[in-house]
Amino acid sequence: MKRFMALLLAAVLAVSAAGCSGGTGGKSERKELTACEYTETGRPDGSYLSVSVTRKEKEAGLDFGASAGTGTEPLSAQTPVRSEVLDRVAETAERWGMEDWSGNASAAQPGDGVTALRLTYADGTRLYLSTADDLPEGGPSALEEIREVLFTAQTPEGAPVFGGKEAPVDMTALAEPEPSADDWSDSLSPEGLAAVNSLREQTMDDGGVYAIAFLGSPDTSAGGVASDRGYLTLMLQAEGYDDLTFLSELPADRFAELPEGRTLYLILALDPEAVIEVYRGTAARPDSLLYRGDGALPLLVRCGADPAVQDALVVIAASDGSVTEIAPRLTEEGRIAPVMRGYDCSAYNRAVG
């Protein structure tokens, strides 16, 4: 009897072991993940983010690249990380059943997508997924979970990879400062601040979300408006804008200029926390972005090689989510063509003190 019980126990243990190791009746062993590539790209402002981890024996190597947007310095970094980050990604992919999703292993990273993921396994199989493709239910959540796994990666010493200045990847370099009255009001003289506040009050009273003015047709042969503040002051006075001569004190990053532009406009958003973008042409395409900034200070836009033709687009995205598009041009009478939701404060429309 004892011998029979011993044999029975051995048989039970053998069956249990077979189940745990992928034998008959057990779950197959998870495939080893050797590389994970995660990207976020195709944003209108030109910003992007890329994180890839590749297994290297007992450890792994992480490559990072990102940019806060067009005109900003890209950030890149490489660092060894614990290979367990790939094990966690593989576990997440298995839990979401990603291996059964239809994917395109040879597809390139999408230029107009938002998120893309490529997984490479030790047996040579690859899985490529993107939100630009049709994902099954739960797909975006699965991608977001893998993103979180990657961004909690640790170095072999156990330190966080993503963090402040002491971390291998300093994410604070990509943070956009929040505009505030204290930040921008100090850039203006008391007279300039009063003029901006007055324009905002008139814009609000008029029911608009931005103020616009035709300031004149500058002669840019001497180096351009942004680099010749003395000329800008004289031009504003000649056009009847004695109360706006403070515009010549604006920092250089408040000028958006097409080199061939012959017409100068003032744009002031009612919402100081709005995001303002200026595009060459009449469509908001990433490759034609000319300027991006907040709405705190006035913006001078030089465009209109032919003043009667629209060749620039100004997009104002307010903090409440509303978006306003402006493609300024002049009529034959030298006035701004009718605009939507805009307060025209040009000299021909107001008394200038």
C-alpha positions in Angstrom: 0.0 0.0 0.0 2.8 2.4 0.9 4.5 1.6 -2.4 1.3 2.3 -4.3 0.8 5.6 -2.5 4.4 6.6 -3.3 3.9 5.8 -7.0 0.7 7.7 -7.0 2.3 10.8 -5.5 5.2 10.6 -8.0 2.7 10.5 -10.8 0.8 13.5 -9.5 4.0 15.5 -9.2 5.0 14.5 -12.7 1.7 15.7 -14.1 2.0 18.9 -12.2 5.5 19.5 -13.4 4.4 18.9 -17.0 1.6 21.4 -16.7 3.9 24.1 -15.3 6.5 23.6 -18.0 4.1 23.7 -21.0 3.5 20.0 -21.2 0.1 18.4 -22.1 -2.8 20.2 -20.5 -0.6 23.2 -19.4 -0.2 26.7 -20.7 2.6 27.3 -23.2 5.7 29.0 -21.8 5.8 32.7 -22.6 8.1 33.6 -25.5 11.2 35.5 -24.7 11.0 39.2 -25.8 14.3 40.5 -27.2 13.3 44.0 -28.2 10.5 46.5 -27.7 10.1 49.8 -29.7 7.6 52.4 -28.7 7.0 55.6 -30.5 4.7 58.6 -30.4 4.9 60.8 -33.5 3.0 62.7 -36.1 1.8 65.5 -33.8 0.9 68.9 -35.5 3.5 70.7 -33.4 6.3 68.5 -34.6 6.9 66.9 -31.2 7.8 63.2 -30.9 8.9 60.5 -28.5 10.7 57.2 -29.0 11.7 54.6 -26.5 13.3 51.3 -27.4 14.8 48.5 -25.2 17.0 45.7 -26.6 18.0 42.6 -24.6 21.8 42.2 -24.1 22.4 39.0 -22.2 21.5 39.5 -18.6 20.8 43.2 -19.0 19.3 45.4 -21.7 20.0 48.7 -23.4 17.5 51.6 -23.6 17.6 54.2 -26.4 15.5 57.4 -26.0 14.7 60.2 -28.3 12.2 63.1 -28.0 11.5 66.7 -29.1 9.2 69.2 -27.5 8.2 70.5 -31.0 9.4 72.2 -34.1 12.3 74.5 -33.5 13.3 72.9 -30.2 16.5 70.9 -29.5 15.9 67.1 -29.6 16.8 65.1 -26.5 18.5 61.7 -26.8 20.0 59.3 -24.3 21.3 55.7 -24.0 21.6 53.7 -20.8 21.7 50.1 -19.6 18.6 48.9 -17.9 17.4 45.8 -16.2 16.2 43.2 -18.7 13.2 42.5 -16.5 11.5 45.5 -18.2 11.2 43.3 -21.3 9.8 40.5 -19.3 7.2 42.8 -17.9 6.4 44.0 -21.5 6.0 40.4 -22.6 3.8 39.6 -19.7 1.6 42.6 -20.5 1.4 41.7 -24.2 0.4 38.1 -23.2 -2.2 39.3 -20.8 -3.8 41.5 -23.5 -3.6 38.7 -26.0 -1.5 40.8 -28.4 0.1 37.8 -30.1 -3.4 37.0 -31.6 -3.9 40.5 -32.9 -3.5 41.1 -36.6 -0.4 43.3 -37.0 2.0 44.3 -39.8 5.5 43.3 -38.9 7.1 45.1 -41.8 5.2 48.4 -41.6 7.2 51.6 -41.1 6.6 53.9 -38.2 3.5 56.0 -39.1 4.0 59.6 -40.0 0.5 60.6 -39.2 -0.2 58.2 -36.3 0.0 58.8 -32.6 1.4 55.6 -31.1 3.2 52.7 -32.5 4.6 49.5 -30.9 7.0 46.9 -32.3 7.8 43.7 -30.4 10.5 41.3 -31.5 10.7 37.8 -30.0 13.7 35.4 -29.6 12.1 32.9 -32.1 12.2 35.6 -34.8 8.5 36.6 -34.8 7.6 40.2 -34.8 4.5 42.2 -34.0 3.8 45.7 -35.2 0.8 47.7 -33.9 -0.3 51.3 -34.3 -3.3 53.4 -33.4 -3.2 54.4 -37.0 -4.4 50.8 -37.7 -7.6 49.1 -36.5 -7.0 47.9 -33.0 -9.2 45.4 -31.2 -11.1 46.5 -28.1 -8.7 47.5 -25.4 -5.9 48.2 -27.8 -5.2 51.8 -26.7 -5.3 50.7 -23.1 -2.8 47.9 -23.8 -0.4 50.3 -25.5 -0.7 52.8 -22.6 0.1 50.0 -20.1 3.2 49.1 -22.0 4.2 52.7 -22.1 4.0 52.9 -18.3 6.2 49.8 -18.1 8.9 51.4 -20.2 8.8 54.6 -18.3 9.2 52.9 -15.0 12.4 51.1 -16.2 15.3 51.0 -13.8 19.1 50.9 -14.3 21.0 47.8 -13.2 21.7 49.6 -9.9 17.9 50.1 -9.4 17.8 53.9 -10.1 14.9 55.3 -12.2 15.8 55.9 -15.8 13.3 58.7 -16.3 13.4 61.6 -13.8 15.2 64.8 -13.0 18.7 66.0 -13.8 20.4 63.1 -11.9 18.6 60.5 -14.0 19.9 59.0 -17.3 16.9 60.7 -19.0 16.1 64.2 -17.8 12.4 64.6 -18.8 12.2 68.1 -17.3 14.0 69.4 -20.5 10.8 68.5 -22.4 8.4 70.2 -20.0 6.6 73.3 -21.3 6.4 76.1 -18.8 2.9 77.2 -17.9 2.3 80.9 -18.9 1.4 83.2 -16.1 0.7 86.9 -15.6 3.8 87.2 -13.5 6.0 85.7 -16.3 4.8 87.9 -19.1 3.8 91.2 -17.5 7.4 91.8 -16.5 8.4 91.8 -20.2 6.3 95.0 -20.8 6.6 98.6 -19.7 3.7 99.9 -17.6 2.4 101.7 -20.7 2.7 98.5 -22.8 0.9 96.4 -20.1 -1.9 99.0 -19.9 -2.3 98.9 -23.7 -2.5 95.1 -23.8 -5.0 95.0 -21.0 -7.1 97.7 -22.8 -7.0 95.7 -26.1 -8.1 92.6 -24.2 -11.0 94.5 -22.6 -12.1 95.9 -26.0 -11.9 92.4 -27.5 -14.1 90.9 -24.8 -16.6 93.8 -25.1 -16.7 93.2 -28.9 -17.4 89.4 -28.4 -14.1 88.4 -30.0 -11.5 85.8 -28.9 -8.6 87.8 -30.4 -7.6 91.3 -31.5 -6.1 91.9 -34.9 -4.7 95.0 -36.5 -3.0 95.9 -39.9 0.1 97.8 -38.8 1.5 98.7 -42.2 3.7 97.5 -45.0 7.3 97.5 -43.7 10.4 98.0 -45.8 12.4 94.9 -44.7 15.4 95.5 -47.0 17.5 96.6 -44.0 17.3 93.3 -42.2 13.7 92.7 -41.3 11.2 94.0 -38.7 12.3 91.8 -35.9 15.9 92.9 -36.1 15.2 96.7 -36.5 13.3 97.9 -33.6 14.0 101.5 -34.3 12.4 101.3 -37.7 9.4 99.5 -36.2 8.8 102.3 -33.8 9.0 104.9 -36.6 6.6 102.8 -38.8 4.0 102.5 -36.0 4.1 106.2 -35.4 3.7 106.9 -39.1 0.7 104.6 -39.2 -1.0 106.3 -36.3 -0.1 103.8 -33.6 1.5 106.0 -31.0 0.0 103.9 -28.2 1.5 100.7 -29.7 5.1 101.7 -30.0 5.8 99.4 -27.0 5.6 96.6 -29.6 9.2 97.4 -30.5 10.1 96.2 -27.0 8.8 92.7 -27.6 11.3 89.8 -27.4 12.4 88.4 -30.7 10.4 85.2 -30.2 7.1 87.2 -30.6 7.7 87.8 -34.3 6.6 85.3 -37.0 7.9 86.3 -40.4 7.7 85.1 -43.9 10.9 86.4 -45.6 8.9 87.6 -48.5 6.1 89.1 -46.4 5.2 92.7 -47.1 2.3 93.1 -44.6 2.5 93.4 -40.8 -0.3 92.3 -38.5 -0.8 92.4 -34.8 -2.4 89.3 -33.2 -3.4 89.3 -29.5 -5.3 86.4 -28.0 -7.9 87.1 -25.4 -6.8 84.0 -23.5 -3.2 84.5 -22.2 -2.9 80.7 -21.8 -3.9 80.0 -25.4 -1.4 78.3 -27.8 -0.8 80.2 -31.0 0.7 78.6 -34.1 1.5 80.2 -37.4 1.8 78.1 -40.6 3.1 79.0 -44.0 0.2 78.6 -46.5 -3.4 78.1 -45.6 -3.3 74.7 -44.0 -2.0 73.5 -40.6 0.6 71.0 -41.8 3.5 69.9 -39.5 6.1 70.6 -42.2 4.8 74.2 -42.7 4.8 75.3 -39.0 6.5 78.7 -38.7 5.9 79.6 -35.1 4.5 78.2 -31.8 4.0 80.1 -28.6 1.6 81.1 -25.9 -1.0 83.9 -26.0 0.4 85.9 -23.2 2.1 88.7 -25.2 1.1 90.2 -28.6 2.4 88.5 -31.7 3.6 90.3 -34.8 3.0 88.3 -38.0 4.7 89.5 -41.3 3.2 87.7 -44.3 1.3 88.7 -47.4 3.8 88.9 -50.2 0.7 90.0 -52.1 -1.3 91.7 -49.4 -4.6 90.6 -51.0 -3.6 86.9 -51.0 -3.7 84.6 -48.0 -0.3 83.0 -47.5 -0.2 82.3 -43.8 -2.5 80.7 -41.3 -2.7 81.6 -37.6 -4.3 79.0 -35.3 -5.3 80.0 -31.7 -6.1 77.1 -29.4 -7.7 78.5 -26.2 -7.4 76.8 -22.8 -11.1 75.9 -23.0 -10.5 73.7 -26.0 -11.9 76.1 -28.7 -9.8 76.7 -31.8 -9.9 79.7 -34.1 -8.2 80.0 -37.5 -7.1 83.3 -39.1 -5.8 83.7 -42.6 -5.2 87.5 -42.8 -5.4 89.4 -46.0 -6.3 92.9 -47.1 -9.1 94.2 -49.3 -8.6 96.6 -52.2 -9.3 99.4 -49.8 -6.4 98.4 -47.6 -8.5 97.0 -44.8 -8.4 93.6 -43.2 -10.8 91.2 -44.9 -13.8 90.3 -42.7 -12.6 88.0 -39.8 -14.6 85.6 -37.6 -14.5 86.1 -33.8 -11.9 88.8 -34.2 -11.8 92.4 -33.0 -10.3 94.6 -35.7 -8.4 97.3 -33.8 -6.7 98.8 -36.9 -6.1 102.5 -37.0 -9.0 103.0 -39.4 -11.4 101.6 -36.9 -10.5 103.4 -33.7 -9.4 106.7 -32.3 -5.7 106.6 -31.5 -4.5 108.8 -28.6 
